[in-house]
Amino acid sequence: MTTTPNPLRDPRDKRLPRVAGPSVLVLFGVTGDLSRKKLLPAIYDLSNRGLLPPGFSLVGFARRDWDHQDFRQIAYEAVKQHARTPFREDVWEHLAEGMHFVPGEFGDPGAFEALSMAVKELDESRGTGGNYAFYLSIPPKFFPEVVEQLRNSGLANSDGSGGFRRVVIEKPFGHDLASAQELNATVHRVFPEESIFRIDHYLGKETVQNILALRFANTMFEPIWNRGFVDHVQITMAEDIGIGGRAGYYDGIGAARDVIQNHLLQLLALTAMEEPTSFSAEAVRAEKAKILSSVRVPGDLALSTARGQYAAGWQGGRNVKGYLEEDGIPASSRTETYAAVKLEIENRRWAGVPFYLRTGKRLSRRVTEVAMVFQKAPHQPFSHTDTEELGQNALVMRVQPDEGITVRFGSKVPGTSMEIRDVNMDFAYGESFTESSPEAYERLLLDVLIGDPPLFPRQEEVELSWQILDPITEFWAGRGHVDQYRSGGYGPDSADELMARDGRAWRRL
């Protein structure tokens, strides 16, 4: 079986493929969309690729009056609909043998006692060795309660068998610095830091990990990866959808907390960090923390940030609602669906190079990318008319949906005159590798079960990210106006003005 190398592992490590040992994964919130569309299919795909052991077991926990067979049927339907790899009955039947369900409320100690009995029975019947991972795919407000119940029931404590206890917490980890610190204190009362996996699914994407491979495996890029050659960096996550049925979660959170604090600041850290001494979890996380601690928000936030809400418009061949017309959104809401910020990094490598981060919903198309835009050549021996269609060189790392890398450079147009025009040179994952990239949750779930944490932000990174974002959201909270932008467009005019003040422009979506 062909395996995908892990760019965060020491290349001298030949222990591939990595296969999880005997273990139980307890999935809280198993009835939610994340579980149905991502987690359950990812578990099947791992099993189909031979990366889960024969004794692997999955326990679902939710407020449903189901028995084991009901749970297996729901999981079967989710896998059939959303799995990445081909469905095989023999793989499914083997996986289903280890699937159990425990009904209960988060506040019911009796339900957690039943859960404790269930996993101990699996230890005996399936040989899982007391290795438990608890995945909290639940609303953030329930994190503290579930963690406390795990402690009170003894599930979080090792029973002397040598088995591991790990907890996986979905974003958002808090809604500001104070709440993140409070949540961290709660979780640390139960689990040590090395057992806490704060999941950011973007870090599981192959193309995100390829940022490190591109930089540190190729001598042609690292020498120009600095202020001497780079003019600015644009990091974009654009979506062409609205909030859907997420009004209860999204309103009051907004684009900046939902995307910039985690996904985009993590992309910034990976793009700007220094080379780690090794690709161990500690070394990689240390370099990311150094960069985040060097990030500065410009003093005039009115000139260096922009926000907006999508208005009604024409998108995808149909009329779509504006944000304030969505079900469950109050007419007075000032929650942003678009956010753009200019950040600076105060260190020798990046001094004077602005990093522009933007995210938004109901934009013209879906794209996530990191674009490194280079300085113009100091001298052009060509006439202005020969180069009027020539822009700046750029290295664009495409995260989704068209995963790959584009290099933009100037080239002579065929003909008798010396006319220069921008051209692109593309690398696409789908064209260069026969094996399709695994889903991010496949990689991250496997890392949890193995205990390999480089792709999971530690608490220091979470707190540093909130320290960057909090002044921005506090500034916005004091302003009454939120710009409107047309659905299907490119965002609010204020975002374009932010760039224009610096003599720059956003890359076209």
C-alpha positions in Angstrom: 0.0 0.0 0.0 1.3 3.4 -1.0 1.6 5.9 1.9 1.9 9.6 2.0 5.1 10.8 3.7 4.7 13.1 6.7 6.7 16.3 6.2 6.6 16.9 9.9 8.6 13.7 10.7 12.3 13.3 10.6 13.1 12.0 7.0 15.5 9.5 8.6 12.5 7.8 10.3 11.6 4.8 8.1 8.8 3.6 10.3 6.1 4.1 7.7 3.2 3.5 7.3 2.2 4.7 10.8 -0.5 2.4 12.2 -2.4 3.1 15.4 -2.2 0.7 18.3 -5.2 -0.9 20.1 -7.5 1.9 21.4 -11.0 3.2 22.0 -12.2 6.4 20.5 -15.1 7.9 22.4 -17.0 10.3 20.2 -19.1 12.9 22.0 -21.7 14.6 19.7 -21.8 11.7 17.4 -25.2 12.9 15.9 -23.8 16.2 14.7 -22.9 17.2 11.1 -19.1 17.1 11.8 -19.3 13.5 13.0 -21.6 12.4 10.2 -19.8 14.1 7.3 -16.2 14.1 8.5 -15.3 12.0 11.5 -17.2 8.7 10.9 -16.1 8.6 7.2 -12.5 9.4 8.2 -12.5 6.5 10.7 -13.7 4.2 8.0 -11.1 5.5 5.5 -8.4 4.9 8.0 -9.6 1.3 8.5 -9.9 0.8 4.7 -6.2 1.9 4.4 -5.1 -0.6 7.0 -4.1 2.1 9.5 -6.3 1.0 12.4 -5.6 -2.1 14.4 -7.9 -5.1 14.6 -9.0 -4.2 18.1 -9.9 -0.6 17.4 -13.2 0.4 18.9 -15.5 3.4 18.5 -18.0 4.4 21.2 -20.7 7.0 20.4 -22.2 9.1 23.2 -25.3 11.3 22.6 -28.8 12.1 23.8 -30.5 9.4 21.7 -32.4 6.3 22.7 -30.3 4.1 20.5 -28.9 0.7 20.9 -25.6 -0.5 19.3 -27.3 -1.5 16.1 -29.0 1.8 15.7 -25.7 3.6 16.0 -24.0 1.2 13.5 -26.8 1.9 11.0 -26.4 5.7 11.3 -22.7 5.3 10.9 -23.1 3.0 7.9 -25.3 5.6 6.1 -22.8 8.3 6.9 -19.9 6.3 5.6 -21.7 5.2 2.4 -22.5 8.8 1.6 -19.3 10.6 2.6 -16.3 8.2 2.7 -13.4 9.1 0.4 -12.2 5.6 -0.3 -14.3 2.9 -2.0 -16.8 1.1 0.3 -16.0 -2.5 1.1 -18.4 -4.6 3.1 -15.6 -6.7 4.7 -13.9 -3.6 6.0 -17.2 -2.2 7.3 -18.2 -5.4 9.0 -14.9 -5.7 10.8 -15.1 -2.0 11.9 -18.7 -2.3 13.0 -17.9 -5.2 15.4 -16.1 -2.6 17.6 -18.8 0.1 17.5 -20.9 0.7 20.6 -23.3 3.3 21.8 -23.9 4.9 25.2 -27.0 7.1 25.6 -26.9 10.0 28.1 -26.8 13.7 29.0 -23.6 15.5 29.6 -24.8 16.4 33.1 -25.7 12.9 34.1 -23.0 11.1 36.2 -24.9 7.8 35.7 -24.3 8.1 31.9 -20.6 8.5 32.4 -20.5 5.5 34.8 -22.2 3.5 32.0 -19.6 4.9 29.6 -16.8 3.8 31.9 -18.2 0.2 32.1 -18.5 0.1 28.3 -14.9 1.0 27.6 -13.7 -1.5 30.3 -15.7 -4.2 28.6 -14.0 -3.3 25.3 -10.6 -3.6 27.0 -11.5 -7.2 27.8 -13.3 -8.2 24.7 -11.3 -6.3 22.1 -7.9 -6.0 23.8 -7.8 -2.2 23.7 -5.4 -2.0 26.7 -7.0 0.9 28.5 -6.1 3.4 25.7 -8.9 6.0 25.5 -9.2 9.1 23.3 -12.2 11.4 24.0 -13.3 13.5 21.0 -15.4 16.5 22.0 -17.4 17.2 18.8 -19.8 19.3 20.8 -20.7 23.0 21.3 -17.9 24.8 23.2 -20.2 25.7 26.2 -20.2 21.9 27.1 -16.4 21.5 27.1 -15.9 22.2 30.8 -18.8 20.0 31.9 -17.7 16.9 29.9 -14.1 17.3 31.0 -15.2 17.4 34.6 -17.4 14.3 34.1 -14.5 12.5 32.6 -12.5 13.2 35.8 -15.3 12.4 38.2 -16.1 9.1 36.6 -12.4 8.1 36.6 -12.3 7.8 32.8 -9.6 10.5 32.5 -7.3 8.7 35.0 -5.0 5.9 34.1 -5.9 2.7 35.8 -2.4 1.4 36.1 -2.4 -0.5 32.9 -0.2 1.9 31.2 -2.8 3.0 28.7 -3.1 6.6 27.5 -5.9 9.1 28.1 -6.2 11.9 25.5 -8.8 14.5 24.8 -9.5 16.2 21.5 -11.1 19.7 21.6 -12.6 21.3 18.5 -12.3 25.0 17.8 -13.1 27.6 19.0 -10.9 27.3 22.1 -12.5 30.2 23.9 -13.9 33.4 22.3 -11.2 35.7 23.6 -8.0 35.5 25.6 -9.7 35.4 29.0 -12.1 32.6 28.1 -9.3 30.6 26.5 -7.2 30.9 29.6 -10.2 29.8 31.8 -11.0 26.8 29.6 -7.3 25.9 29.6 -7.3 25.9 33.4 -10.3 23.6 33.5 -8.9 21.1 31.0 -5.5 21.1 32.7 -7.1 20.2 36.0 -8.0 16.9 34.3 -5.5 16.3 31.5 -1.8 17.1 31.2 -0.8 19.4 28.3 0.7 16.5 26.3 -2.7 14.7 26.4 -4.6 17.7 25.1 -5.1 17.8 21.3 -6.6 21.1 20.2 -7.8 20.3 16.7 -7.5 22.7 13.7 -8.5 20.7 10.7 -6.6 23.0 8.4 -3.3 21.8 9.8 -4.2 18.3 8.6 -4.4 19.3 4.9 -1.6 18.0 2.7 -1.1 21.4 1.1 -0.7 23.2 4.5 2.0 20.7 5.5 3.5 21.2 2.1 4.4 24.8 3.0 7.1 23.4 5.2 8.2 20.9 2.6 8.4 23.6 0.0 10.6 25.8 2.2 12.9 23.4 3.9 13.3 20.7 1.3 14.2 23.1 -1.6 17.3 25.4 -1.6 15.8 27.5 -4.4 13.1 29.0 -2.1 14.5 29.5 1.3 17.1 32.2 0.3 14.4 34.5 -1.0 11.9 33.8 1.8 12.6 37.2 3.6 12.3 40.9 3.5 15.1 41.3 1.0 12.9 39.9 -1.8 9.3 39.7 -0.5 7.0 42.7 -0.9 4.0 41.4 1.0 2.1 38.2 1.8 -1.6 37.7 1.3 -3.4 34.8 3.2 -7.0 34.3 2.0 -9.8 32.0 3.0 -12.9 32.8 0.8 -16.1 30.9 0.8 -19.0 31.1 -1.7 -21.6 29.9 0.8 -23.5 31.7 3.5 -23.9 30.7 7.2 -26.4 27.9 6.3 -28.0 26.6 9.5 -25.2 27.9 11.8 -27.0 31.1 12.9 -27.0 30.0 16.6 -23.2 29.5 16.5 -22.1 32.1 14.1 -23.9 35.3 15.2 -21.8 36.9 17.8 -18.7 35.0 16.8 -18.1 36.3 13.3 -15.5 35.7 10.6 -12.5 37.0 12.6 -13.0 34.6 15.6 -14.2 31.8 13.4 -11.3 31.8 10.9 -8.6 34.4 11.5 -7.8 33.5 15.1 -7.1 29.8 14.2 -6.8 28.9 10.5 -5.3 32.0 9.1 -2.9 32.8 12.0 -1.7 29.2 11.9 -1.0 29.6 8.1 0.9 32.8 8.9 2.9 31.0 11.5 3.9 28.1 9.2 4.7 30.6 6.4 6.8 32.9 8.5 8.5 30.6 11.1 12.2 29.9 11.2 13.5 26.4 10.4 13.0 24.2 13.4 16.0 22.3 14.9 14.0 19.1 14.1 10.5 18.2 13.1 9.5 17.1 16.6 6.3 18.5 18.0 8.2 20.6 20.5 10.6 22.2 18.0 7.8 23.0 15.4 5.5 24.4 18.0 8.3 26.5 19.5 9.0 28.2 16.2 5.4 28.9 15.6 5.1 30.5 19.0 8.1 32.7 18.3 6.4 34.1 15.2 3.1 34.6 16.8 4.7 36.4 19.7 6.4 38.7 17.1 3.2 39.7 15.3 2.1 43.3 15.8 -1.2 44.9 15.0 -0.8 48.4 13.5 -1.7 51.3 15.7 -4.5 52.8 13.6 -7.1 49.9 13.4 -9.5 52.1 11.4 -6.9 52.1 8.6 -5.5 48.6 8.9 -8.7 46.5 9.3 -12.0 46.1 7.4 -15.2 44.2 8.1 -18.5 43.6 6.4 -21.7 41.6 6.1 -22.9 40.0 2.9 -26.1 41.5 1.4 -28.5 39.9 -0.9 -27.3 39.2 -4.4 -27.0 36.9 -7.3 -24.8 33.9 -6.8 -24.6 30.5 -8.4 -27.4 31.3 -10.8 -29.9 32.3 -8.1 -30.8 35.1 -5.8 -29.5 34.6 -2.3 -30.4 36.2 1.1 -28.3 38.8 2.9 -26.9 38.0 6.3 -29.5 40.0 8.1 -32.3 38.1 6.3 -31.0 34.6 7.3 -33.1 32.6 9.7 -32.2 33.3 13.3 -30.2 36.4 12.7 -31.5 39.6 14.4 -31.9 42.7 12.2 -29.6 44.6 14.6 -26.7 42.1 14.3 -23.3 43.7 13.8 -21.5 40.3 13.4 -19.1 40.4 10.5 -19.1 37.8 7.7 -16.0 39.3 6.1 -12.8 40.4 7.9 -9.5 41.7 6.7 -6.5 42.7 8.8 -3.0 44.0 8.2 -0.4 42.5 10.5 3.4 43.1 10.9 6.1 40.8 12.2 8.8 42.4 14.2 11.9 40.3 13.5 14.9 40.4 11.2 13.4 38.2 8.5 10.1 40.0 8.1 10.6 43.6 9.3 8.7 45.9 6.9 6.8 43.1 5.1 3.0 43.4 5.7 0.9 40.2 6.0 -2.7 40.8 4.8 -5.2 38.3 6.1 -8.8 38.1 4.8 -11.8 35.8 5.0 -15.4 36.1 4.0 -18.6 34.3 3.1 -20.7 34.7 0.0 -17.7 35.7 -2.1 -17.3 35.1 -5.8 -15.7 31.7 -5.3 -14.2 29.3 -2.8 -10.5 29.5 -2.4 -7.9 29.2 0.4 -4.3 30.2 -0.5 -1.1 31.8 0.8 0.4 34.2 -1.8 3.9 35.5 -1.4 4.2 38.5 -3.6 7.8 39.6 -4.5 9.3 43.0 -5.0 9.6 44.3 -8.5 12.9 44.1 -10.3 15.1 47.1 -9.3 15.8 47.9 -12.9 13.8 47.2 -16.0 15.8 47.5 -19.3 12.5 47.3 -21.2 10.2 50.2 -22.2 7.0 50.8 -20.2 4.8 49.8 -23.2 6.7 46.5 -23.4 6.0 45.7 -19.7 2.6 47.3 -19.1 1.0 43.9 -18.6 3.7 42.7 -16.2 2.8 42.5 -12.5 4.9 41.2 -9.6 6.3 37.7 -9.3 4.4 35.6 -6.9 4.5 32.2 -5.3 1.0 31.0 -4.5 0.4 27.9 -2.3 -3.2 26.8 -2.9 -4.8 25.0 0.0 -8.2 24.3 -1.5 -10.0 23.5 -3.6 -7.4 23.2 -6.4 -4.5 22.0 -4.2 -1.1 22.9 -5.5 1.4 25.6 -6.1 1.6 28.4 -8.7 4.6 30.4 -9.6 3.8 33.7 -11.5 6.6 35.3 -13.5 7.2 37.5 -16.5 7.9 35.9 -19.9 8.4 37.3 -23.4 5.4 37.1 -25.7 6.3 35.3 -29.0 6.9 37.9 -31.7 9.3 40.4 -33.0 8.9 42.9 -30.2 10.2 42.5 -26.6 6.8 42.4 -24.9 6.7 40.9 -21.4 3.6 39.4 -19.9 2.8 37.5 -16.7 2.5 33.7 -17.0 1.9 30.9 -14.5 3.7 27.7 -13.9 1.5 25.2 -12.0 2.0 22.1 -9.8 -1.2 20.3 -9.0 -1.4 17.5 -6.5 -4.0 15.6 -8.5 -1.8 15.5 -11.6 1.5 14.7 -9.9 0.6 12.0 -7.5 -1.5 8.9 -8.2 -2.7 8.6 -4.7 -5.4 11.0 -3.7 -4.7 13.2 -0.6 -6.3 11.9 2.5 -8.9 14.1 4.2 -7.5 16.3 7.0 -9.5 14.4 9.7 -8.0 11.1 8.6 -4.5 12.4 9.3 -5.4 14.2 12.5 -7.4 11.3 14.0 -4.5 9.0 13.3 -2.1 11.4 15.0 -4.3 11.5 18.1 -4.4 7.7 18.3 -0.6 7.5 17.8 0.2 10.4 20.0 1.9 12.5 17.4 1.1 16.2 18.2 3.0 18.6 15.8 -0.2 19.5 13.9 -2.1 20.5 17.0 -1.7 24.0 18.4 -0.6 24.1 22.0 -2.0 26.5 24.5 0.7 29.1 24.1 -0.2 29.4 20.4 -3.9 29.7 21.2 -3.3 32.5 23.7 -0.9 34.4 21.4 -3.5 34.2 18.6 -6.2 35.7 20.9 -3.7 38.5 22.0 -3.4 39.4 18.3 -7.1 39.3 17.6 -8.6 40.8 20.8 -7.6 44.4 20.2 -9.2 44.2 16.7 -12.6 42.8 17.9 -12.7 45.2 20.8 -12.1 48.1 18.3 -14.9 46.8 16.1 -17.2 46.4 19.1 -17.0 50.2 19.7 -18.0 51.0 16.1 -21.7 50.9 15.1 -21.3 50.5 11.4 -20.6 47.3 9.5 -20.1 47.7 5.7 -22.4 45.7 3.4 -21.1 43.9 0.3 -22.9 42.2 -2.5 -23.2 38.4 -2.4 -21.2 36.9 -5.2 -18.7 39.8 -5.2 -15.3 40.4 -3.7 -16.0 41.9 -0.3 -16.5 45.4 1.1 -15.0 48.5 -0.5 -13.2 49.2 2.8 -11.1 46.1 2.3 -9.9 47.3 -1.1 -9.2 50.7 0.4 -7.1 49.1 3.1 -4.8 47.7 0.4 -4.9 50.8 -1.8 -3.6 53.0 1.0 -0.4 50.8 0.8 -0.3 51.0 -3.0 -1.3 47.3 -3.3 -4.3 45.3 -4.3 -5.9 42.0 -3.3 -5.3 39.1 -5.6 -8.5 38.5 -7.7 -10.7 35.8 -6.3 
